[in-house]
Amino acid sequence: MRKGLLAVVLLLVCAILSAQQAQTNDSIIKMVKAGLSDDLIITTINGTPGTFDTSADGLIALKGAGVSDKIVAAMVAKANAPAAAPVAAAPMASGSSLPAGIDEVGVYYKDKTGAWTELMPEIVNFKTGGALKSFATNGIIKQDMNGHVAGPKGKTTVTFPVVFAVYVPEGTAITEYQLLRLRPNGDSREFRSVTGGVVHTSGGATRDSVDFKGEKIAPRVYRITMDSTLGKGEYGLLPPGAVGSSNMASSGKIYAVSVPE
């Protein structure tokens, strides 16, 4: 019975994907309405080409259609993934190998079993100069930003010591990432940062920045360890160039965790 149901699900996915060369917001909505699980849809998003509208209007339309935050986060991550990343990963096979569990550009954390587990990004919006805008890779403005992430706590709960592994895109330095303390404010988490991952001397801009050292453990893979001296709370790792569009209404991403003790 279960094998038959799985076959039906796979046929439905294939039918949807064959109707178009790349996935879109509409194809994701179709899969959600067909009753496919979040995990299956996210696997499909990660394994096939996609062209997604992640503007404010696009995200609102997805939410209205019943698409979960987990799926939306996967769409945002797919839409903003560096194009060169899949090609850059190829040389790893002929030389050094990646740590087990790390297979693509992104952020991972060490779970209770000691295994590397992918950390799914959350959506973040930025307010700068009194106007809502997204973190952009083009035309970077050297300016303070106030970031806002939905929900009072991170979706991933961890305990000290918290160990991240960051697989950076080709040509990106670990120092371009920002480790930030997120401050709960009602039903959201907030932080103050600077554009471009370049921390300047403004005290306000560095208020929520947390110093860290990236230890290289493989080509383009760096380990970051947070110990208990930082104290419990909400933390996030902000990548450089989180959004590939300068659209004022676009959304960015942050890799957030909650440390309750």
Secondary structure, DSSP 8 states (H G I E B T S, - for coil): -HHHHHHHHHHHHHHHHHTSSSB-HHHHHHHHHTT--HHHHHHHHHHS-B----SHHHHHHHHHTT--HHHHHHHHHHHTS-TTHHHHTGGGGTS----TT--SSEEEEE-TTS-EEE---EEEEEEETTEEE---SSS----EEEEEEESSS-SSB--SSEEEEEE--TT--GGGSEEEEEEEETTEEEEEEEGGG---S-TTTTTTB-----EEEETTEEEEEE-GGG-SEEEEEE-TT--S---TT--EEEEEEEE--
